[in-house]
Amino acid sequence: MYQPYITPMLNIVSILIGIVALLLAIPSTIPFLGWGNWFVLPIALAGVGVGALSSSNGGRNFCLLVLVLAVLRLMLGGGII
């Protein structure tokens, strides 16, 4: 049974997950706290998954942006720093 009110709500849930991931990623940009991005990656991936189920792309794209930022920060720090 199709429920049209669920898919827009999934976009909102995806945006909220992305905001949580971004709030965790911001302190991880400080030197020696880059390991915190390892916690951000699964959260952002969950947001991408929820956003993919939505009818809109805004939440998914926001989570993808947070994911890319976390991966770039991990690459700059060698995966740990």
C-alpha positions in Angstrom: 0.0 0.0 0.0 1.4 3.3 -1.1 1.5 6.0 1.6 2.3 9.4 0.0 2.9 11.2 3.3 5.8 8.9 4.2 8.3 9.8 1.4 8.5 13.6 2.2 9.0 12.8 5.8 11.9 10.6 4.9 13.5 13.6 3.3 13.1 15.5 6.6 14.6 12.6 8.6 17.5 12.5 6.2 18.2 16.2 6.7 18.0 15.7 10.4 20.5 12.8 10.2 22.7 15.0 8.0 22.6 17.8 10.6 23.7 15.4 13.4 26.5 14.1 11.2 27.6 17.7 10.4 27.6 18.7 14.0 29.8 15.7 14.8 32.1 16.5 11.8 32.7 20.1 12.7 34.8 19.4 15.8 36.6 16.6 13.9 38.2 19.3 11.7 40.4 20.3 14.7 43.9 18.7 14.5 44.2 15.4 16.5 40.4 15.0 16.5 40.1 13.7 12.9 39.4 10.2 14.2 35.9 11.5 15.0 35.1 11.4 11.3 35.1 7.6 11.6 31.9 8.1 13.7 30.5 10.5 11.1 30.8 8.2 8.1 28.2 5.5 9.1 25.8 8.2 10.3 26.1 10.1 7.0 25.7 6.8 5.1 22.5 6.1 7.0 21.3 9.5 6.0 22.1 8.8 2.3 20.1 5.6 2.6 17.1 7.2 4.1 17.3 10.1 1.6 17.4 7.6 -1.3 14.0 6.2 -0.2 12.6 9.7 -0.2 10.8 11.3 -3.2 13.1 14.4 -3.0 16.9 14.6 -3.3 17.7 17.4 -0.9 18.3 15.3 2.2 20.3 12.7 0.3 22.5 15.4 -1.4 23.1 17.1 2.0 24.2 13.8 3.6 26.4 13.1 0.5 28.1 16.5 1.0 28.7 15.7 4.7 30.1 12.3 3.7 32.4 13.8 1.2 33.7 16.4 3.6 34.4 13.7 6.3 36.2 11.5 3.7 38.3 14.4 2.5 39.2 15.3 6.1 40.2 11.7 6.8 42.3 11.6 3.6 44.1 14.8 4.7 44.9 13.4 8.1 46.0 10.0 6.9 42.9 8.3 8.3 43.7 8.9 12.0 44.9 12.4 12.8 
